[in-house]
């Protein structure tokens, strides 16, 4: 009988040791695990890069400053640049005042004219002249607020049509831009 008790005890101890290992093994298997069939290193690396990019956006990482033409791409992403400094190249559309004008998209775009308010010194601009404007992207033009923030005294009547529109407060306006570049 002692042999039977010892064997039973040995079996119990063995089972006690095996059960936790078996439970852990089963816990690693679940129905949400996908197959690795068809996956290669490039897929995994690409998925990780996308995940890291999404994390950076979620963490509020700064958007790269825009430098380029005032075109459909910029126009459609305008909201993502609000409060950011950008450099836009475009043709002068209309002169609004001594310190402001609008720029238009290129011939191959249909973007609306964008108001530019020059804070600093501004060279003379004329309609059709290609310029490079560096400034802060703003939304919802409000004349009293713009005058207060820029220190400019702008003609009320000249800006009636721009109330609530998008605009750029320019730190610099470069008129030496080559239209073909």
Phi, psi and omega in degrees: 000327178297326178294318179296320179293321180293321180293319178297318180294319179296318178297318180298316180295320179297315179296321179297326179281326183282321184303312179298323180293317179297319180296317178296322179297317180290327181295331179288342180260124175217169186282350181271352178288133179271172177273157177266003181297126177085354180273139174230174185302320181298320178298315182294315180297317179297317179298321179293319179296318178297316180297318179295320179297317178297321178296318180297318178295316179297327181280000177083027179300145183293143176283140177302137179297139181277134174219110182170195183288148171281097186226187182301319180301312179295315182302316181290332180260015186311312184301329181288345180258357181302128181088353181261155174272134180226165172235117183246138172246136183192174176269142175292131181263303185216141175271124182263318178202184178302329185247014182207152179200173175246152174245151180241161177292173178288173182302330184267012177236163179236039180282152179286155178299145181242128180286135177239125176250119182270117179286316184265200178295142182228128175293162179293130177243150179227152178305135180093344180289134177276129181231162172241119184250125175247121182188186183264131180284129182231162175228159176057072180304129176224111188308308181301321180293316180297316179299318180294316183287328182263342183077013180265151173251102185260149180290117184305314184295328182291339186249007181304317183288349184261357182304124179084356182275162174288154179199170178234133173264110187273131172274329178212148177231115181260118181263004182265021181284136177278122184299336183270358182267000000 
